[in-house]
Amino acid sequence: MKLYTSNRGGRKGGFTLVEVLLALVLSGLLLVAATSLLITLSRAWADRPAVRDAFDAHVDGVARFLVTIMDKGTIPPKNNDAKSPIFLDQPVGFSDADDPLISFFVREAPPLLVWPRGLAPRVHCYLYFEDGDGLSLLWYSDLQEMEQGEGGKFELEDEDDLFKTPISNLCVEIEYCYYDDEEETWDKENEIDEEREEGDPLPDFIRLVFRLNSRDLERIITIPIARISPNGLSPEKR
């Protein structure tokens, strides 16, 4: 059986039924493949903004949390030598950090810092970063069991009493930023510069880098400056 059409020479020619069926099958396959590709791309496009927006929200939330909790920092009780509510200190008995950590004291901890008795009051916090583990807060409360250590400073009786609360496992890098008055430039260090020749070893800013699916976001966290009392002579204790 043949399907006939007219050509220029007046001769009759055409396609066989098998050829027509084969063309229909190939057209159907192409249509199915195109539809499948369109659906796949549509789903990918629909899912991508949700992941992206969730990542953005996470990074912004971490930055706001750190800014807020450090802004609430105050000079710890019985620490008359402190010049700022934000300072460098080494957690008692914590051997995983060789360098001092950015530390601050808050009278009322945020809900994120929970211990067996409920919300923790009078909390000493340490900002801790570890490769592969991300950003965390080490902390303890004045209401925990303490003992008097060297120099009369009260310390935790046991290293296991130091709590560790994860902040973000997507944080992959931290930089400590110092302003060089002489060069009028910013110095960026991967570690706290304890041997800084001029200026306070406490950085002016910290730069945090977050990564998800090869996409990086960074945030700059300002270290609150010392709060001066109205007489301008000594830090104000809040």
Secondary structure, 3 states (H helix, E strand, C coil): CEEEEECCCCCEEEEEHHHHHHHHHHHHHHHHHHHHHHHHHHHHHHHHHHHHHHHHHHHHHHHHHHHHHHHCCECCCCCCCCCCCEEEECCCCCCCCCCCEEEEEEEECCCCCEECCEECEEEEEEEEEECCCEEEEEEEECCCCEEECHHHCEEECCHHHCEEEEEECCEEEEEEEEEECCCCEEEEECCCCCCCCCCCCCCCEEEEEEEECCEEEEEEEECCCCCECCCCCCECCC
